[in-house]
């Protein structure tokens, strides 16, 4: 006897149990071919594959789509695919004769108990690509253990699939696309707008509370990019350990939740929840998008949230989102655009009379962009203004970041004592805040002061300690830039083999993470390595590629530094005129920008 059921018949004794999942793509395509006809499928293979994908490879849906094509010989597959693309109408399209997908889904839905139906409706509401069981807790306003049981019951009923395990060790779930569309319809018809909004708001507040803690604990010091959200709430008020268990690996938690956070930003932006959208966009900056240069998620979240706050006239929200876009452009090495976004944010903060925090952050962002562009006088003025405002807030971490920026400017201007003093003050503040990332960043900056003054052993000692900290924090960018700095010290000490191995790792990572600045920096150092090893010919390639990148990034100081190195290559090749011209051009830039090389190489 063959017995079928949507629920797992776990109590049926003496039976062999067989779980049926959706067919694979090839099997679903073959089913459509048999129903619609081989000639129809062969005529438009890409559109036919799209139909299979839009049906989620669900056999009943594929059969209905094939039957519709068979019944309309004048339709090409592309026409049906176009009708199925609109998810609001997809279930209406999937019916043919006595076959109707909606009826099948309704029967399965009616077989659920009230709590199961409510869980399915709420989980389908935000169109999450996947989720962990804990999200059902705030959506249903229940505890985490009860939430996991609710999700697992829906797995038993085959409304939800288990798709794998995330980096935190938790199962990830997904509702089948067509079942999600049906459940969302039921949510819209069976629950009030107030009930839906309250459920979403609870989930958003839990996400924000978790993100705030994860950002503070995670690598990269990303908490500084996370504006204070309107409200946060614990995942399970009766079980504080639930949050600790979720955040045992902060970066892994962020990576697992990123797609859901982005979906939630777009949902909130489309449903008039502009403050939630803006806060979630801030949480995404604090997540792995900032650590791993995942620019698409960053841009999409801010674009959606920006449209929402502008519709509602939230000037403060717009200003904070502009700072997020300024940071995005900074991470993309688009420094002039970064400066422009921060400048626009500053104007809005000042117009809103929002106090010193927003204006200070905008000023710091503007200063950082100008610092990277080697516009040191302007950067110093902006940093001074930011320091004055942060002083009013008594924000030690923010003051440390400003002092770090000032130390950087002084060092690049050749004022070693002033740089060391600024870095020392910043280091004291970072340590008072127990900010290991900031402390390591500052010690790396101090090591570069030692290196610039020829104190290579001191620089090496500091950089090896910094490298251990960044490795412990799992901060890959911190590791990469520290290894590049250490490789350059090793080059000066004659440790060429160690230096070359480090630079190879750095170049691979910079390219993997789309870090053009980092790639140019490492290429230039590889050129310097070849020069130090006596192989001027091998230096030409990496130096010329670095020069091209500096020109694309519009960074004249770094271009001039690389041009100075290339002069040595050209001189070795007998191109004395080109070498002399390159050095003259580079020195002109050093003097114009007030860079330390104007004194060192005079």
PyMOL commands that set and color helices and strands:
alter all, ss='L'
color gray80, all
select helices_A, chain A and resi 25-36+38-43+45-54+59-71+77-85+90-93+101-110+114-125+135-140+144-156+177-190+193-217+219-225+241-246+250-270+274-286+288-291+295-312+315-331+335-352+356-372+376-393+396-412+416-432+436-452+456-473+476-492+496-512+516-532+536-553+556-572+576-593+597-600
alter helices_A, ss='H'
color red, helices_A
select strands_A, chain A and resi 95-96+99-100+160-165+171-175
alter strands_A, ss='S'
color yellow, strands_A
deselect
rebuild
show_as cartoon
